[in-house]
Amino acid sequence: MHRFHFYQRLAGPLLAAAAAALLAACAAAPGVDGAAAPAASASKDPRLSFDAEQAWGGQARCDAASCLLALVEHRSGHVSVYDVQPDSVQLLARQEVAYHPDSAIWLGPGHIAAAVEASRSLDLFALQDGRLQPQGQIGVGFAPRDLLQLPAPEGRYRVLATPYSGTQVALAEWPAGQPQAAQVRHGQWCEAPWHPALLDRAAGQVGAGLAVGCLDDHVVVWLPQDAPLGTPRVLAQFDTVPRQVAPSPSGQWLYVALENTKRNARINMDTGAVQYIPAPTTGAVSVAPLRDDLAIWGDDQRVYLQLLAADGQVQETRWLPTSGFATGLQLIDLNHDGVLDLVILNSADEQSDIIHGPLWERASTTPIGLTNAAR
């Protein structure tokens, strides 16, 4: 199963040519802090691309010594771990799973959980001696799409699983190393709640929570972090698909990637007000806020960065090429230089990407894959 983007994917040759033009046309421009930004190299592609077939979901994790990226390869049915170096990405371990794994997360150092549709389970692995060792399965009763780790007492795991389709969600809790002792409870949310995200706050609510976009109900909802199986509260209603939500660094804004429309959105977490953000393309499928006023939006063969005014109007848009359909975005410092880098998981293509920061300065004002009429 695969929910494709609702607008037609742009032709690969056109976008490849546009990406090449982008790299040749990059020039110095003001940085987001007002300082002059360095010009991007016209001869060097900012992408560090690596083979990962239909990477529907995953997560990078770093410690002082290294960075590892765990992801699922949806079509071939594998969980894969990559060793991420400043100038290379190398496959470290790969383990076959049942048909259509959808996402993977790190539970802790060396421990991974994957959501697998066909087995209707969380599949658990330990990375030992450069190999992924199966540690067991936890059935959730439906085909899971996404996993979100919630705070738990020391020595225990608490993971929320949301569905590919339907309204049922599951909360699994178990002692570390004892998945056979897992307790799984269920709740009912909304239709197709994809990509839940943790929040520090929400307007009118007390304490931390989580938010998710419901693809088929066209709503974004909130639940308390300590009671995620309760009744969701609607934060916003849209006239199209809210594909992904993500909080800004301070927690003031919840950004919403909207499909099949000429705008995205953000929700003020202090007032509840919704601001619509003009989009240069027909919406987005993913979002990663770099700052409270600077968001990265995922699209086909590209991401675009938008610097916003207080009222949500776009002050400037910049572009970076990707190797495919940018379903997953993660901001993380991969090369330990104190600057955030971007992990891009492409769900309908053969490769995924890493782009090292500073991202705004590396991006170009030259649009990728847009005709003059579309600009």
Secondary structure, 3 states (H helix, E strand, C coil): CCCCCCCCCCCHHHHHHHHHHHHHHCCCEECCCCCEECCCCCCCCCEEEEECCCEEEEEEEECCCCEEEEEEECCCCEEEEEEEECCEEEEEEEEECCCCEEEEEEEECCEEEEEECCCCEEEEEEEECCEEEEEEEEECCCCEEEEEECCCCCCEEEEEEEECCCCEEEEEEEECCCHHHCEEEEEECCCCEEEEEEECCCCCCCCCEEEEEECCCCEEEEEECCCCCCCCEEEEECCCCEEEEEECCCCCEEEEEEECCCEEEEEECCCCCEEEEECCCCECCEEEEEECCEEEEEEEEEEEEEEECCCCCEEEEEEEEEEEEEEEEEEECCCCCCCCEEEEEECCCCEEEEECCCHHHHCECCCCCCCCCCC
